[in-house]
Amino acid sequence: MRILFLLTGYLPDVFGGAEVFTRNLAMGLARRGHGISLAALNLGESRAEALDYVHEGFPVHRFAFPRPQRPPEIYGLQFYKHLYDDGLRHFSDNRPDVVHMTNSWWMAPLALAAMHTGIPCVITHVDFLWSCRESHLLRRDFSVCGGDKAACRACYPDITDSNWPLFDARRHRLLTLLARGYSTHHCPSSILERQVKTLGAPPECVRMFPHGVPDDLPAKRQSKTPARGLRLGFIGRWNRIKGIEVFLRA
């Protein structure tokens, strides 16, 4: 089977949890004999160009992503038509058997392009974009957001009051198309499982997998050497949205 993994950024220049998860999953499926390719956005200095390269034996295509200035409601929807058009051409030319999405940020037009090309699409949810337009439920000052309408408007002050109903309607329509369009949703929590079902995903297409902790992890537990002081560890990207500030204060 030819499987194309689709995510916002990819190795070696974009390195985070979604990228490492996708790499490991791709390698595992390649060992089982599947053909693997990947597609992401060009987020570098040459972002206006499409790029093709090979990383760790896998072909990688980066879609051009100049991210031109658009009205703020389009930014909030994260839908750029040129990505949709480029996606239609790419998927029509390459025709993978399955597209597996592992990151949703900016990727809605490409996911819809794959669906409209007739390719079955699977998503493993690794972010909170379905709950929050910014994907992290934090205000601009990094305080925790309550998730209400007032908080959303604070993140998009340029959207006028008269435009918000249309903005909300379009976002709901976009999420509904995605929820119903994926052949399978892999959800890390019961909260997200309920969300995608509420948006119209058929219950038989939604599966809940708690955050990907290997079953054999407890058996790999290592004993540690005694220490006089408390030792703390932080696992995650070194920035504020991952809670590093809370860790340091603690």
C-alpha positions as CSV (number, residue, x, y, z in Angstrom):
1,M,0.0,0.0,0.0
2,R,1.2,3.5,-0.8
3,I,0.7,5.8,2.2
4,L,1.3,9.5,2.1
5,F,1.7,11.3,5.5
6,L,0.5,14.9,5.5
7,L,1.6,17.3,8.2
8,T,2.4,21.0,8.6
9,G,6.2,20.8,8.8
10,Y,8.7,18.0,8.7
11,L,12.3,17.0,9.5
12,P,15.0,18.0,9.5
13,D,14.2,21.7,9.8
14,V,10.9,21.4,11.7
15,F,11.3,19.1,14.7
16,G,8.6,18.5,17.3
17,G,6.3,15.9,18.7
18,A,4.1,15.6,15.5
19,E,7.2,15.3,13.3
20,V,8.8,12.6,15.5
21,F,5.5,10.7,15.8
22,T,5.0,10.8,12.0
23,R,8.6,9.7,11.4
24,N,8.4,6.7,13.7
25,L,5.0,5.7,12.3
26,A,6.3,5.9,8.8
27,M,9.3,3.8,9.6
28,G,7.2,1.2,11.3
29,L,4.9,0.9,8.3
30,A,7.8,0.9,5.9
31,R,9.2,-2.1,7.7
32,R,5.9,-3.9,7.1
33,G,6.4,-3.4,3.3
34,H,4.3,-0.3,2.7
35,G,5.5,2.5,0.3
36,I,5.9,5.8,2.3
37,S,6.0,9.4,1.2
38,L,5.4,12.6,3.0
39,A,4.1,16.1,2.2
40,A,4.3,19.2,4.3
41,L,4.5,23.0,3.9
42,N,7.6,24.9,3.0
43,L,8.1,27.0,6.1
44,G,11.6,28.2,5.4
45,E,13.1,31.3,3.8
46,S,12.2,29.9,0.3
47,R,8.6,29.3,1.3
48,A,7.2,30.7,-2.0
49,E,8.7,27.6,-3.7
50,A,7.7,24.0,-3.8
51,L,10.5,21.7,-2.8
52,D,11.2,17.9,-3.2
53,Y,13.9,16.1,-1.3
54,V,14.6,12.7,0.4
55,H,15.0,12.4,4.2
56,E,16.0,9.1,5.8
57,G,15.0,7.3,2.6
58,F,11.5,8.8,2.3
59,P,10.5,11.2,-0.5
60,V,9.2,14.5,0.9
61,H,7.3,17.2,-0.9
62,R,6.9,20.7,0.5
63,F,4.0,22.7,-0.8
64,A,4.8,26.4,-1.5
65,F,3.4,28.4,1.3
66,P,4.0,32.2,0.8
67,R,1.2,32.9,3.2
68,P,0.3,36.2,1.6
69,Q,-1.7,38.8,3.5
70,R,-5.3,37.9,3.7
71,P,-8.3,39.3,5.6
72,P,-8.1,38.2,9.3
73,E,-11.2,36.0,8.9
74,I,-9.3,33.9,6.3
75,Y,-6.3,33.6,8.7
76,G,-8.7,32.4,11.4
77,L,-10.1,29.8,9.1
78,Q,-6.6,28.8,8.0
79,F,-7.8,28.1,4.5
80,Y,-5.8,29.3,1.6
81,K,-7.1,28.4,-1.8
82,H,-3.7,28.1,-3.5
83,L,-3.0,25.2,-1.1
84,Y,-6.2,23.5,-2.1
85,D,-5.4,23.9,-5.9
86,D,-1.8,22.7,-5.4
87,G,-3.1,19.7,-3.4
88,L,-5.5,18.7,-6.1
89,R,-2.7,18.6,-8.6
90,H,-0.3,16.8,-6.3
91,F,-2.8,14.1,-5.3
92,S,-4.1,13.6,-8.8
93,D,-0.5,13.1,-10.1
94,N,0.7,10.8,-7.3
95,R,-2.5,9.0,-6.3
96,P,-1.5,7.4,-3.0
97,D,-3.7,4.7,-1.7
98,V,-4.2,6.4,1.7
99,V,-3.4,9.9,3.1
100,H,-2.7,10.0,6.8
101,M,-2.9,13.4,8.5
102,T,-0.9,13.8,11.7
103,N,-1.1,17.6,12.1
104,S,-4.0,20.0,11.4
105,W,-2.4,23.4,11.5
106,W,-2.9,25.1,8.1
107,M,-3.7,21.8,6.6
108,A,-7.5,21.9,6.0
109,P,-7.3,22.8,2.3
110,L,-4.8,20.0,1.6
111,A,-7.0,17.5,3.5
112,L,-10.0,18.5,1.5
113,A,-8.1,18.3,-1.7
114,A,-7.2,14.7,-1.0
115,M,-10.8,13.9,-0.1
116,H,-12.1,15.5,-3.2
117,T,-9.6,13.5,-5.3
118,G,-11.2,10.4,-3.9
119,I,-8.4,9.2,-1.7
120,P,-9.3,7.7,1.7
121,C,-8.0,10.0,4.5
122,V,-7.1,9.1,8.1
123,I,-6.3,11.6,10.8
124,T,-4.4,11.0,14.0
125,H,-5.3,14.1,16.1
126,V,-2.2,15.6,17.8
127,D,-3.3,19.2,18.4
128,F,-6.2,21.2,19.7
129,L,-7.2,23.0,16.5
130,W,-10.7,21.6,16.6
131,S,-11.2,23.3,20.0
132,C,-9.2,26.5,19.4
133,R,-8.4,28.4,16.2
134,E,-4.9,29.0,17.6
135,S,-4.6,25.4,18.7
136,H,-3.3,26.0,22.2
137,L,-6.2,27.5,24.3
138,L,-3.9,30.4,25.4
139,R,-4.5,34.1,25.2
140,R,-2.0,36.5,23.5
141,D,-0.4,37.0,26.9
142,F,-0.1,33.2,27.4
143,S,-2.7,33.1,30.2
144,V,-5.0,30.2,30.0
145,C,-8.1,30.7,27.9
146,G,-11.6,29.8,29.0
147,G,-12.6,28.9,25.4
148,D,-15.5,31.3,25.3
149,K,-16.5,33.7,22.5
150,A,-15.0,36.7,24.2
151,A,-11.6,35.0,24.4
152,C,-11.8,34.1,20.7
153,R,-12.5,37.6,19.7
154,A,-9.5,38.8,21.8
155,C,-7.2,36.7,19.5
156,Y,-8.7,38.3,16.4
157,P,-9.4,42.0,17.2
158,D,-9.4,43.0,13.5
159,I,-12.6,41.0,12.9
160,T,-15.5,43.3,13.2
161,D,-18.6,42.4,15.2
162,S,-20.7,42.2,12.0
163,N,-18.2,39.7,10.5
164,W,-18.1,37.3,13.4
165,P,-21.4,35.4,12.6
166,L,-20.1,34.7,9.1
167,F,-16.7,33.7,10.4
168,D,-18.2,31.3,12.9
169,A,-20.5,29.8,10.3
170,R,-17.6,29.2,7.9
171,R,-15.4,27.7,10.5
172,H,-18.3,25.3,11.6
173,R,-18.8,24.4,8.0
174,L,-15.1,23.7,7.4
175,L,-14.9,21.5,10.5
176,T,-18.0,19.7,9.6
177,L,-16.7,18.9,6.1
178,L,-13.4,17.5,7.7
179,A,-15.2,15.6,10.4
180,R,-17.4,13.8,7.9
181,G,-14.7,13.5,5.2
182,Y,-12.1,11.5,7.2
183,S,-12.4,7.7,6.8
184,T,-11.0,7.3,10.4
185,H,-10.4,9.6,13.3
186,H,-7.8,8.5,15.8
187,C,-8.6,10.6,18.9
188,P,-6.2,11.0,21.9
189,S,-9.1,11.8,24.4
190,S,-12.8,11.3,24.9
191,I,-13.3,15.1,24.7
192,L,-12.0,15.2,21.1
193,E,-13.9,12.0,20.3
194,R,-17.2,13.7,21.3
195,Q,-16.3,16.8,19.3
196,V,-15.8,15.0,16.0
197,K,-18.9,13.0,16.5
198,T,-20.9,16.1,17.3
199,L,-19.6,17.6,14.0
200,G,-21.0,14.7,12.1
201,A,-18.2,12.0,12.0
202,P,-19.9,8.6,11.9
203,P,-19.4,6.8,15.3
204,E,-17.9,3.7,13.5
205,C,-15.2,6.0,12.0
206,V,-14.0,7.4,15.4
207,R,-11.5,5.5,17.6
208,M,-10.1,6.6,20.9
209,F,-6.4,5.9,21.5
210,P,-4.9,7.5,24.7
211,H,-1.8,9.6,24.0
212,G,0.6,7.1,22.3
213,V,2.3,5.5,25.2
214,P,3.8,2.1,24.3
215,D,2.3,-0.8,26.1
216,D,5.7,-2.1,27.1
217,L,6.9,1.2,28.7
218,P,6.4,0.1,32.3
219,A,8.6,-2.9,31.7
220,K,11.4,-0.5,30.6
221,R,11.4,1.4,33.8
222,Q,14.9,2.0,35.0
223,S,16.1,2.5,38.6
224,K,17.6,5.8,39.3
225,T,20.6,6.7,41.5
226,P,19.8,8.4,44.8
227,A,20.0,12.2,45.0
228,R,19.8,14.7,47.8
229,G,17.6,17.1,45.9
230,L,14.4,16.7,43.9
231,R,15.1,16.1,40.3
232,L,12.6,17.2,37.7
233,G,12.3,16.4,34.0
234,F,10.6,18.2,31.1
235,I,9.6,16.4,28.0
236,G,8.4,18.6,25.1
237,R,9.3,21.6,22.9
238,W,11.1,24.3,24.8
239,N,8.5,27.1,24.6
240,R,5.8,28.7,26.6
241,I,2.8,27.0,25.0
242,K,4.2,23.6,26.2
243,G,4.3,24.8,29.8
244,I,8.0,25.4,30.3
245,E,7.3,28.5,32.2
246,V,5.1,26.6,34.7
247,F,7.8,24.0,35.0
248,L,10.5,26.6,35.8
249,R,8.3,28.4,38.3
250,A,7.5,25.1,40.0
